[in-house]
Amino acid sequence: MARWTDRIRLDDGRWLAFSESGHPQGTPVFVFHGLPGSRLQQHPDEGIATSLGVRLIGIDRPGYGQSDFNPRRRILDWPDTVLALADRLGVGRFRVAGISGGAPYALACASRLPGRLDGTLIISGAGPYDAFRDADRGRPHRLALTLARHAPCLLHLSASWMARMGCQSPDRYLDRLSRALAPVDGEILARAEVRRMFRSDLPEAFRSGPRGMLHDLSLLARPWGFGLEDIRATVHLWHGEADASVPVGVARHLAATLPRCRAHILPADGHFMVLERWREVLAHWLAA
C-alpha cells in the first residue's frame, strides 16, 4: 500500500502522528526514526516491505513532525505511547525497529512490553552515554551528548541553525552531513531516491523547530530509566564498522551488555547501512 499519514489523540490530549506503508495485512513493525527524523524516514523502496509481508508503521516522536511536543516525556514513556497506538489500530502482537537515535526507544519497548513484542531490531543504534564516552571514535557526538547532559543551552544555537537548513535547504544539509561521514555513506546519500526521501523527511523533522531533537539528545545523554542487562528479549543488532556517526564501539557495548543479542557487525558499512541492506536485514530478522 502507498504511504499515508494519520494522527490519534492520546489520553493527555496530545496528538501523535504516524504513517503506514507496506502490506496492509502484514506483520506489524513499528519503526522509530533517527535523530533528527520523522515518520517519513523510511527506505525509499516501499515494495521491499510489501514483498516481505510487512506492515510498516512509522511514528513521529513528540516534537517531531505532526506529533505535539511534550517537555516532560521520558524514554520510558514511549512503550505506553506505542501500546496506545497499537491498541487504536487493532494490533495485537508486533515488532519494533529502532534506527540510530530511535534505538533507545526500541530497547525501552523490549524492556517494558515483552508480552506484546515478537521481535526487536536495532540498526546503527545509539547507546547510553557511557558507551559513547568509551568509544574510540565519534568525538563530535560525545561532545554533543556531554553538552546535552551538562549545558543544554549551548546546543540551542547550532540546533536552530540545523533546523533552518533542514527545512529550507535539505540538499545543503545532506551535503554537509556527507562530508562528515564515511565515503560509503556519502555514496548512499547521493542517490536520487534517497535525496527525495530526505527532502520530505527533514522539513517534517524540524516542523516545530529543534525542540524534538534537543529533547531527544537530553534524554539520550542521561540514564534511560532501565537497564540493558535486564532485557530478556532477543535483540537483533546490525552495525557498520565504518559508522562515523555512532561508533562501532557503541554497538559492541550494546552487544556485550544485552543478555540475548544477535549482533551483525559489517566491516565496510557506514551509518546509513539501512538504506543499503534493508531487504537483507528485514528478511533475516523475520526468519529468525
Beta strands, then each sheet from edge to edge (+ up, - down):
strand 1: 4-9
strand 2: 15-22
strand 3: 27-32
strand 4: 54-59
strand 5: 94-99
strand 6: 117-123
strand 7: 235-240
strand 8: 261-266
sheet 1: 1+ 2- 4+ 3+ 5+ 6+ 7+ 8+
end
